[in-house]
Amino acid sequence: MRKLPPLDAFILRRPFTDQGTIGVLTIPEADFQCFTIELPWRENGTGISCIPVGDYSLYRRWSNHWHSFVYQFRNVPQRIAIQSHTGNVAGDKSLGYKSHSLGCVLLGSVVCQIWGQLAVGNSKPTFRRFLKATLGRDLLLEIREAHHG
C-alpha cells in the first residue's frame, strides 16, 4: 500500500503567560481543529520552554510511556523527544504552576482552568479524535504567533 502524503497542519499561538501558551491546531484536509497548550516561552530551554515558531515534520509512533500513539517532532532545534500527547496544564513549575509537559504540545477541546491555572480540557478524547483524523499520516506543522494590532 502506498504511503499517503503528509497532512498540512497549523498552530496559531496566543501570547504566552507563566501558566502556559494556548494555541489553536488546525488540520484543514482532516477537518480537525482543537486547542493546544504548551509551556511558556523560556528561550527554548530544555524542559522549561515551548519550542520555537517554525516548520516541523511529525510522525506517529507508539509510546510505552503513554501507552498510546503520540506524534513525534523531527528536528526541533536544540531539543529531543518533543511530542504531541495528552495532558492538561503546561505552567512554569519554577513559579509554582503544574505542568504535564516538558516542552511537548498538549491537545484539548476547551480552554479552562484546572488547579486554578490555565489549562485545556478533555485531552484524552480530543487526542483520540486527533489520531482518528490523521489516520497515521505524517504531519507538516507550521507553528506561528498570533499578532494583535
Summary of the structure (lengths in Angstrom):
residues: 149
radius of gyration: 14.3
end to end distance: 48.1
largest distance: 50.1
contacts: 475
relative contact order: 0.27
helix: 12%
strand: 44%
